[in-house]
Amino acid sequence: MPLRRSGAVEPGSRRAVIASAFREVRTFQARTFIQQSDQLAGQLTPATGDQLRQASRSVARTFSLDFSLKVSFLHQFSRQSQTLAGKDESTLSNYLDISKSVSLSSGEDTQAFFDQVDQVMSETAQTLQDGVGAFLEDMKGQLGLKDEDVEAVGKLLHEGIADFFATAADFLNQAEAQLTSGSPAPEPAPQPASQDQQIIAA
């Protein structure tokens, strides 16, 4: 039997130490994430704040169980929650319901949902940055638009985000009901026309 040098670490033990350290880091990241979510929850109405606490813990649990998920997964949820909290709590409420439901499914599905939300937010922000407001101001005289009409168009752009979450929430609720009754899951409701399509149609 070959002699082992004093202080040497067996490969198996080294892997165990690395795995233990990895779990500790993820536990710390999840705990910090929950603390930050609780701080935001304290700024919301009691009902929405409770939704955020529940959803954040479900997301954190998914992160802890799925080692393929990066810490950016938690950052996405935090960033999206903060952004929606600054817009409309009803939209945030729908977002939190969906996040909690999807996180109970799988980490992969939750990541896909967060990525889709990022895309929706990015597209809406880009639409606003592309100067739609300035264009309408320039065209206001030719189109006969009033100030309230221009404001309404701006609100319409923001409502695109709300419609997205409302549609997704309705679909999830219907799917859960269908699964409970044993019937086939419903088809997703059609998404509203894009802003470009609405402008062209007008």
C-alpha positions in Angstrom: 0.0 0.0 0.0 1.6 3.3 -1.1 2.3 5.8 1.6 0.3 9.0 1.7 2.1 12.3 2.3 1.2 14.1 5.5 -1.4 16.8 4.9 -2.4 15.5 1.4 -6.1 15.7 0.5 -7.7 12.8 -1.2 -9.5 13.7 -4.5 -12.9 12.6 -3.1 -12.4 14.8 0.0 -11.4 17.7 -2.2 -14.5 17.4 -4.3 -16.6 17.3 -1.2 -15.0 20.4 0.2 -15.5 22.3 -3.1 -19.1 21.1 -3.4 -19.8 22.2 0.2 -18.3 25.6 -0.4 -20.3 26.0 -3.6 -23.5 25.2 -1.8 -22.6 27.7 1.0 -22.1 30.4 -1.6 -25.4 29.7 -3.3 -27.2 29.7 0.1 -25.6 33.1 0.9 -26.7 34.5 -2.5 -30.3 33.2 -2.1 -30.5 34.6 1.5 -29.3 38.0 0.3 -31.7 37.9 -2.5 -34.6 37.2 -0.2 -33.6 40.0 2.2 -33.5 42.5 -0.7 -36.9 41.3 -1.9 -38.3 41.7 1.6 -37.1 45.3 1.6 -39.0 46.0 -1.6 -42.0 44.2 -0.3 -42.2 46.6 2.6 -42.7 49.5 0.2 -45.7 47.9 -1.4 -49.3 47.4 -0.4 -49.7 44.5 2.1 -51.2 42.1 -0.5 -48.7 42.7 -3.2 -45.9 42.7 -0.6 -47.0 39.3 0.5 -47.0 38.1 -3.1 -43.5 39.3 -3.5 -42.3 37.5 -0.4 -43.9 34.2 -1.6 -42.6 34.5 -5.2 -39.1 35.5 -4.1 -38.8 32.5 -1.8 -40.1 30.1 -4.5 -37.5 31.6 -7.0 -34.8 31.3 -4.4 -35.7 27.7 -3.8 -35.5 26.9 -7.5 -32.1 28.6 -7.7 -30.8 26.5 -4.7 -32.0 23.3 -6.2 -30.9 23.9 -9.8 -27.1 24.3 -9.9 -27.2 25.2 -13.6 -28.8 28.5 -12.8 -26.4 31.5 -12.4 -26.8 34.2 -9.8 -28.0 36.5 -12.7 -31.2 34.4 -12.5 -31.9 36.1 -9.1 -30.8 39.5 -10.3 -33.3 39.3 -13.2 -36.2 38.7 -10.8 -35.1 41.5 -8.5 -34.6 44.0 -11.4 -37.9 43.1 -13.1 -39.8 43.4 -9.8 -38.3 46.8 -9.0 -39.1 48.1 -12.5 -42.7 46.9 -12.4 -43.2 48.2 -8.9 -42.4 51.6 -10.2 -45.1 51.4 -12.9 -48.2 49.7 -11.7 -48.8 47.2 -8.8 -51.5 45.3 -10.7 -49.0 44.5 -13.4 -46.4 43.6 -10.7 -49.0 41.3 -9.1 -49.6 39.4 -12.3 -45.8 39.1 -12.8 -45.3 37.7 -9.3 -48.1 35.2 -9.8 -46.6 33.9 -13.0 -43.0 33.9 -11.5 -44.2 31.8 -8.6 -46.1 29.3 -10.7 -43.4 28.9 -13.3 -40.7 28.5 -10.6 -42.6 25.5 -9.2 -42.2 23.9 -12.6 -38.5 24.0 -13.4 -35.5 26.3 -13.4 -35.3 26.1 -17.2 -38.9 27.3 -17.6 -38.4 30.1 -15.1 -35.2 31.3 -16.8 -37.1 31.3 -20.1 -39.8 33.4 -18.6 -37.4 35.9 -17.1 -35.6 36.2 -20.5 -39.0 36.8 -22.2 -39.9 39.5 -19.7 -36.5 41.2 -20.4 -37.2 41.1 -24.1 -40.7 42.7 -23.7 -39.3 45.4 -21.4 -36.4 46.1 -23.8 -38.7 46.3 -26.8 -41.1 48.7 -25.0 -38.2 50.9 -23.8 -36.7 50.9 -27.3 -40.0 51.9 -28.8 -40.1 54.9 -26.4 -36.5 55.8 -27.1 -37.1 55.7 -30.9 -38.8 59.0 -30.6 -42.5 58.1 -31.0 -43.4 60.9 -28.6 -41.4 63.4 -30.6 -42.9 62.1 -33.9 -46.4 62.6 -32.6 -45.6 66.1 -31.4 -44.4 67.0 -34.9 -47.4 65.4 -36.5 -49.9 66.7 -33.9 -51.0 69.6 -36.2 -51.3 67.4 -39.3 -53.1 64.6 -37.5 -55.3 66.9 -35.5 -54.1 65.3 -32.2 -54.8 67.0 -28.9 -52.3 66.9 -26.0 -54.4 64.2 -24.3 -54.2 62.1 -27.5 -50.4 62.2 -27.4 -50.5 61.2 -23.7 -52.9 58.4 -24.5 -50.5 56.9 -27.0 -47.6 57.1 -24.5 -49.8 55.2 -22.0 -50.6 52.6 -24.7 -47.0 51.8 -25.0 -46.7 51.1 -21.3 -49.9 49.1 -21.3 -48.2 46.7 -23.7 -46.3 45.3 -20.8 -49.4 45.1 -18.6 -51.3 43.2 -21.4 -48.4 40.7 -21.7 -48.5 39.8 -18.0 -52.3 39.8 -17.9 -52.6 37.4 -20.8 -49.9 35.1 -19.4 -51.5 35.1 -16.0 -54.9 34.2 -17.5 -53.4 31.4 -19.5 -51.6 29.9 -16.5 -54.8 30.1 -14.4 -56.8 28.3 -17.2 -54.1 25.7 -17.6 -54.0 24.9 -13.9 -57.8 24.6 -13.9 -57.7 22.3 -17.0 -55.1 20.1 -15.4 -57.1 19.8 -12.2 -60.2 18.8 -14.2 -58.2 16.5 -16.5 -59.2 18.4 -19.7 -56.7 19.5 -22.3 -54.8 22.8 -21.6 -56.0 25.9 -23.4 -54.2 27.6 -26.2 -52.6 30.9 -25.2 -54.7 34.0 -26.0 -53.4 36.0 -29.0 -51.1 38.8 -28.1 -52.2 42.4 -29.0 -50.8 44.0 -32.1 -47.4 45.6 -31.8 -47.2 49.3 -31.6 -45.9 49.5 -35.2 -48.9 47.5 -36.3 -51.3 49.7 -34.4 -49.8 52.9 -35.8 -49.9 51.5 -39.4 -53.5 50.4 -38.9 -54.4 53.8 -37.8 
